Amino acid sequence: MARLLNVIGITLEEPETVATRSQSWLKVFLQPKMAALLLLGFSSGLPLYLTTKTLQAWLTDAEVSLTAIGLFSLVGLPYSLKFLWSPLVDRYIPPFLGRRRGWLVITQVGLLIAIAAMSLLDPRQALQPLAVLCIVVALLSATQDIAVDAYRTDVLAEPEMGTGAAVNVLGYRIALLLTGGLALILADRLPWQTVYLLMAALMVVGVVAAVWAPEPVLRDRPPESLADAVRLPFLEFFQRSGVRQGILLLVFIVLYKVGDAYVGNMSTPFLLQAGFSKTAIGAIQGGLGLLATIVGVLAGGALLTKLGINRSLWIFGGLQAISNLAYYFLAQADQNYQLMVVAINIENFCAGLGTAAFVAFLMSLCNQRFSATQYALLSSLFAVSRDVVSAPAGRLAEATGWPSFFLVSLGLALPGLLLLPIFAPWNARHVVASRPGLDDQEQNQL
């Protein structure tokens, strides 16, 4: 067994070494910047449901027409288009708190004011002003996401990326629980305006975290002009990777989570058509499923510290693909609630593992000088697989039936996995020859 493990590049360690490595993992989790990333993740997730799901509940209570409620979904466009103004975050340094924390505080204070202003309106009497405020919140929230992603990319060394991604996503998910769950519970007891005022007050968490967080060391001067901030991130990326390799890398980013995106897009319709109750689906997907995702992300972050980004992409990507089989078996069963719980938890846990590895991979591709722009562009490509490439999932399910659909979704995960030897060789330590934006001495420390 030891010889076999050595062949594939895994060596057995002495117990003392394993214990020492476990202590080093714990030290990574307990760093002050990890606490900052947890709180900044919370701040990043807080505004999302306040302009989407929770807002829809408020508008429904206010007897706003379904047509108008549907149109409110357009306020989410800034999240998809944020790469258009991300160069501003790279180019301009606020006059306080530094390049990253300054932008964080500006957007967070703006969000606190804008969400509080929403609490002053009644949708029955001021629907249009409420829509305008929702757009303002979405713009500020998308800009905060740019700043949080750039801060996380800049402040973390490569061995910390999985852990940093994990705690950041944990904070984000906690915020979704509060704004999507607690807010609705409070709305049964308090006026919606009071609920939104309380949610606005929670933005103070982000402001405090941004002021307290350590500012990343700026190793290179920012772009000297806005034109450079727009142009140079593209040039640097393709000069570093090569045009052909760079295009293939972008294709890999789109393809890596396609299989997972297809299942995520169709899981709720499948469960409803399979005869499961809405209450059970909501409780298991929104409760146990969300918990499984959080556990998966945290486990992925911890394992990534040991395995490295490359091997994590292989192992977690494989598990992410195979997890689709849980839904295949559920589709073959006859309304089995126990199997539904197992399928949802397996899929969400493995998706969390894959997310931890993939976010760390995207961060490792960014040059610190342009991290806001490059990460925004790369994450937008990831969104393409989630929102665009997976759009035909419903048509595919209608054409094939549910069992075959889940088998096809597993097959759709294979192209991304087949590109792994090119972009994440199993035995290579780094995803790229060197992490951009670090000098030789810092590379050696990684």
C-alpha positions in Angstrom: 0.0 0.0 0.0 2.8 2.4 0.9 4.5 1.7 -2.5 1.2 2.4 -4.3 0.7 5.7 -2.5 4.3 6.7 -3.4 3.6 6.0 -7.0 0.7 8.4 -7.2 2.6 11.0 -5.2 1.2 10.6 -1.7 3.7 9.8 1.1 2.8 8.4 4.5 3.9 10.6 7.4 5.0 9.7 10.9 2.4 10.4 13.6 4.4 13.3 15.0 4.5 14.9 11.6 0.8 14.5 11.2 0.2 16.0 14.6 2.5 18.9 13.8 0.6 19.4 10.5 -2.7 19.4 12.3 -1.5 22.1 14.6 -0.4 24.2 11.6 -3.9 23.8 10.1 -5.4 25.1 13.4 -3.0 28.0 13.4 -4.1 28.9 9.9 -7.8 29.0 11.0 -7.0 31.1 14.1 -5.2 33.9 12.3 -6.7 37.4 12.8 -7.2 37.7 9.0 -9.3 34.6 9.0 -11.6 36.2 11.6 -11.7 39.3 9.4 -12.6 37.2 6.3 -15.4 35.5 8.3 -17.0 38.9 9.2 -16.4 40.3 5.7 -18.1 37.3 4.2 -21.0 38.0 6.5 -21.1 41.6 5.3 -20.9 40.5 1.7 -23.8 38.1 2.0 -26.1 40.4 4.0 -27.6 42.6 1.1 -28.3 39.8 -1.4 -31.7 38.4 -0.1 -32.8 41.9 1.0 -33.1 42.8 -2.7 -34.3 39.3 -3.8 -36.1 36.6 -1.8 -36.8 38.5 1.3 -37.9 41.6 -0.7 -40.2 39.4 -2.7 -41.9 38.3 0.6 -42.3 41.9 1.7 -43.8 42.9 -1.7 -46.2 39.9 -1.6 -47.4 40.9 1.8 -47.9 44.4 0.5 -50.1 42.9 -2.3 -47.8 44.2 -5.1 -48.7 42.6 -8.4 -46.7 39.5 -9.5 -45.7 41.3 -12.7 -44.0 44.0 -10.6 -42.4 41.5 -8.3 -41.0 39.6 -11.3 -39.5 42.8 -12.7 -37.7 43.4 -9.4 -35.4 40.5 -10.4 -33.7 42.9 -12.8 -32.1 44.7 -9.8 -29.7 41.7 -9.6 -27.9 42.6 -12.9 -25.1 44.5 -11.1 -23.9 41.2 -9.7 -23.4 39.8 -13.2 -21.9 43.0 -14.6 -19.6 44.0 -11.7 -16.5 43.3 -13.8 -17.3 46.4 -15.8 -16.3 48.8 -13.0 -13.9 46.5 -11.1 -10.9 48.4 -12.6 -11.9 51.4 -10.5 -11.3 49.4 -7.4 -7.8 48.5 -8.6 -6.9 52.0 -9.9 -8.1 54.3 -7.2 -6.9 54.2 -3.5 -9.3 55.9 -1.0 -7.6 58.5 1.2 -8.2 56.4 4.3 -7.5 52.7 5.4 -5.7 51.7 2.3 -6.5 50.3 -1.1 -8.7 47.4 -0.1 -10.2 48.4 3.3 -11.0 51.9 2.1 -13.3 50.6 -0.6 -14.8 48.1 1.9 -15.8 50.9 4.3 -17.1 53.1 1.6 -19.4 50.4 0.2 -20.5 49.2 3.7 -21.4 52.6 5.0 -23.3 53.2 1.7 -25.2 49.9 2.2 -26.1 50.7 5.8 -27.6 54.0 4.7 -29.4 52.6 1.6 -30.9 49.6 3.4 -32.0 51.8 6.2 -33.6 54.1 3.6 -35.6 51.2 2.3 -37.1 50.7 5.7 -38.6 54.2 5.5 -40.7 53.3 2.4 -44.1 51.5 2.0 -44.2 49.5 -1.2 -48.0 50.3 -1.6 -47.2 54.0 -1.9 -43.6 54.3 -3.0 -42.8 51.3 -5.2 -40.7 53.2 -7.7 -38.4 54.8 -5.1 -38.1 51.4 -3.5 -37.0 50.0 -6.8 -34.4 52.7 -7.2 -33.0 52.0 -3.7 -32.8 48.3 -4.5 -30.7 49.2 -7.5 -28.4 51.3 -5.3 -28.1 48.5 -2.8 -27.3 46.0 -5.6 -24.6 48.3 -7.1 -23.0 48.9 -3.7 -23.2 45.2 -2.8 -21.6 44.1 -6.1 -18.8 46.7 -5.5 -18.4 45.4 -1.9 -18.1 41.9 -3.4 -15.3 43.1 -5.7 -13.5 44.6 -2.8 -13.9 41.6 -0.5 -12.7 39.2 -3.3 -9.7 41.4 -3.9 -8.9 41.7 -0.2 -9.2 37.9 0.2 -6.9 37.3 -2.8 -4.3 39.8 -1.7 -4.1 39.0 2.0 -3.8 35.2 1.7 -0.7 33.2 0.9 -1.3 30.2 -1.3 -1.4 27.6 1.5 -4.0 29.7 3.2 -6.3 30.1 0.2 -8.5 27.1 0.9 -9.0 28.0 4.5 -9.6 31.7 3.6 -12.2 30.7 1.0 -13.9 28.4 3.5 -14.3 30.9 6.3 -15.4 33.6 3.9 -18.1 31.4 2.4 -19.1 30.4 6.0 -19.7 34.1 6.9 -21.6 34.6 3.6 -23.9 31.6 4.3 -24.6 32.8 7.9 -25.8 36.1 6.5 -28.1 34.3 4.1 -29.6 32.4 7.0 -30.3 35.6 8.9 -31.7 37.6 5.9 -33.6 34.7 4.4 -34.7 32.9 7.6 -34.6 35.1 10.7 -35.9 38.1 8.7 -39.0 36.2 7.7 -39.6 35.0 11.3 -39.2 38.6 12.6 -41.6 39.8 9.9 -44.4 37.7 11.5 -44.0 39.7 14.6 -42.7 43.1 13.5 -43.5 45.5 10.6 -41.3 44.9 7.5 -39.8 48.4 7.9 -38.5 47.5 11.4 -37.0 44.3 10.0 -35.1 46.1 7.3 -33.9 48.6 9.8 -32.5 45.8 11.9 -30.9 44.2 8.9 -29.3 47.5 8.0 -27.8 47.8 11.5 -26.0 44.4 10.9 -23.9 46.2 8.3 -22.0 47.6 11.2 -20.3 44.2 11.5 -18.7 44.7 8.2 -17.5 48.2 8.9 -15.9 47.2 12.2 -14.3 44.2 10.5 -12.9 46.4 7.7 -11.4 48.9 10.1 -9.9 46.2 12.3 -8.7 43.9 9.5 -5.0 44.0 8.4 -4.4 45.8 5.2 -2.7 43.6 2.5 0.9 44.6 1.8 1.0 46.4 -1.6 3.9 44.8 -3.4 3.6 46.8 -6.6 2.1 50.2 -7.4 -1.5 50.2 -8.7 -2.3 51.0 -12.4 -1.3 54.6 -13.2 -4.4 55.4 -15.1 -7.9 54.1 -15.5 -7.0 53.0 -19.1 -4.2 50.9 -17.6 -6.5 49.4 -15.0 -8.8 48.2 -17.8 -6.2 47.1 -20.3 -3.3 45.7 -18.3 -5.1 42.9 -16.4 -6.0 41.3 -19.7 -2.5 41.8 -21.2 -0.8 40.5 -18.0 -3.0 37.4 -17.8 -2.4 36.4 -21.4 1.3 37.3 -21.4 1.7 35.1 -18.3 -0.3 32.2 -19.6 0.2 32.5 -23.4 -2.8 33.3 -25.6 -3.7 29.7 -26.5 -3.1 28.4 -22.9 -5.0 31.4 -21.5 -8.1 30.8 -23.7 -8.1 27.1 -22.7 -7.8 28.1 -19.1 -10.9 30.3 -19.4 -12.7 27.4 -21.0 -11.7 25.2 -18.1 -13.1 27.7 -15.6 -16.4 27.6 -17.5 -16.5 23.8 -17.6 -15.2 22.7 -14.2 -18.6 23.0 -12.3 -21.0 22.5 -15.2 -22.2 19.1 -14.0 -22.9 20.5 -10.5 -24.6 23.6 -12.0 -27.0 21.4 -14.0 -28.1 19.5 -10.9 -28.4 22.6 -8.9 -30.6 24.2 -11.5 -33.0 21.3 -11.6 -32.9 19.8 -8.1 -36.0 21.6 -6.8 -38.2 20.9 -9.9 -37.1 17.3 -9.7 -38.0 16.9 -6.0 -41.4 18.5 -6.6 -42.2 16.3 -9.6 -41.1 13.3 -7.5 -43.9 14.0 -5.1 -42.0 15.4 -2.1 -43.7 18.0 -0.1 -42.7 21.7 -0.3 -42.2 21.7 3.5 -39.8 18.8 3.4 -37.9 20.2 0.4 -37.6 23.6 2.1 -36.5 22.2 5.4 -34.0 19.8 4.0 -32.6 21.9 1.2 -32.6 25.2 3.2 -31.6 23.6 6.5 -29.6 20.3 6.2 -28.5 21.1 2.7 -27.1 24.5 3.6 -25.4 23.0 6.6 -23.9 20.3 4.4 -22.5 22.9 2.1 -21.0 24.8 4.9 -19.4 21.6 6.3 -18.1 20.8 2.8 -16.6 24.2 2.3 -14.9 24.1 5.7 -13.7 20.5 5.2 -12.4 21.5 1.7 -10.5 24.4 3.1 -8.8 22.3 5.8 -7.9 19.5 3.4 -6.7 21.9 0.8 -4.1 23.1 3.2 -2.6 19.6 3.2 -3.3 18.5 -0.4 -2.6 21.7 -2.2 -4.8 23.4 -4.9 -4.0 21.0 -7.7 -4.8 17.7 -6.0 -7.8 19.2 -4.4 -9.2 20.1 -7.8 -8.8 16.5 -8.9 -10.2 14.9 -5.7 -13.0 17.3 -5.0 -13.9 17.7 -8.7 -14.3 13.9 -8.9 -16.4 13.7 -5.8 -18.5 16.6 -7.1 -19.2 14.7 -10.3 -19.9 11.4 -8.7 -22.3 13.0 -6.1 -24.8 13.4 -9.0 -25.4 9.7 -8.8 -27.1 10.2 -5.5 -29.9 12.0 -7.4 -29.9 9.3 -10.0 -30.6 6.6 -7.4 -33.3 8.9 -5.8 -34.9 9.2 -9.2 -35.1 5.4 -9.4 -36.7 5.1 -6.0 -40.3 5.6 -5.1 -40.6 8.8 -3.0 -38.1 7.7 -0.4 -37.7 10.6 2.1 -34.6 9.0 3.8 -32.9 8.7 0.4 -33.8 12.3 -0.4 -32.1 13.5 2.8 -29.0 11.5 1.8 -28.9 12.7 -1.8 -29.3 16.4 -0.9 -26.6 16.2 1.8 -24.1 14.3 -0.4 -24.6 16.7 -3.3 -24.3 19.8 -1.2 -21.3 18.5 0.8 -19.4 17.6 -2.4 -20.4 20.9 -4.0 -18.9 22.7 -1.0 -15.7 20.8 -1.4 -15.5 21.7 -5.0 -16.3 25.4 -4.3 -13.4 25.6 -1.7 -10.9 24.2 -4.3 -12.2 26.3 -7.2 -12.3 29.6 -5.3 -8.7 29.0 -4.2 -7.7 28.2 -7.8 -9.2 31.4 -9.1 -7.4 33.4 -6.4 -4.1 31.7 -7.3 -4.5 33.0 -10.9 -4.7 36.7 -9.9 -1.9 39.2 -9.9 -2.1 41.3 -6.8 -1.7 44.5 -8.8 -5.0 43.7 -10.7 -6.7 41.3 -8.3 -10.0 43.2 -8.2 -10.4 43.2 -12.0 -9.0 39.7 -12.7 -11.0 38.0 -10.0 -14.2 39.8 -11.0 -13.6 38.6 -14.6 -12.7 35.0 -13.7 -15.7 34.7 -11.3 -18.0 36.1 -14.0 -16.9 33.3 -16.2 -17.7 30.9 -13.5 -21.2 32.5 -13.3 -21.5 31.7 -17.0 -21.5 28.0 -16.3 -24.0 28.5 -13.5 -26.4 30.8 -15.3 -26.0 30.4 -19.0 -24.4 27.0 -19.9 -26.9 25.3 -17.5 -29.9 27.1 -18.9 -30.8 24.1 -21.2 -31.0 21.8 -18.2 -34.8 21.9 -18.1 -35.1 21.0 -21.8 -32.6 18.2 -21.3 -34.6 16.8 -18.4 -37.8 16.9 -20.4 -36.1 15.1 -23.3 -34.3 12.4 -21.3 -36.3 11.8 -18.1 -34.9 12.4 -14.6 -32.7 9.2 -14.2 -31.0 9.8 -17.6 -30.7 13.5 -16.9 -28.6 12.9 -13.8 -26.4 10.4 -15.7 -25.9 13.0 -18.4 -25.0 15.7 -15.8 -22.2 13.4 -14.6 -21.0 13.2 -18.1 -21.0 16.9 -18.5 -18.6 17.2 -15.6 -16.0 15.1 -17.5 -14.7 17.7 -19.9 -13.6 20.0 -17.1 -11.9 17.1 -15.3 -10.1 16.0 -18.5 -8.4 19.4 -18.6 -7.0 19.0 -15.1 -3.7 17.5 -16.3 -3.0 20.7 -18.3 -3.9 23.3 -15.7 -3.5 21.4 -12.4 -0.9 18.5 -12.8 -1.2 16.1 -9.9 2.4 16.2 -8.9 3.0 19.9 -9.5 3.0 22.1 -6.4 1.6 25.2 -7.9 -1.2 25.8 -10.4 1.0 28.1 -12.3 4.8 28.4 -12.5 4.7 31.0 -9.8 2.0 33.0 -8.1 1.8 36.4 -9.8 2.4 39.5 -7.8 4.9 37.8 -5.4 8.7 38.2 -5.4 11.1 35.2 -5.5 11.6 35.2 -1.7 7.9 35.1 -1.0 7.4 32.3 -3.6 10.0 30.2 -1.8 8.1 30.7 1.5 5.0 29.2 -0.1 
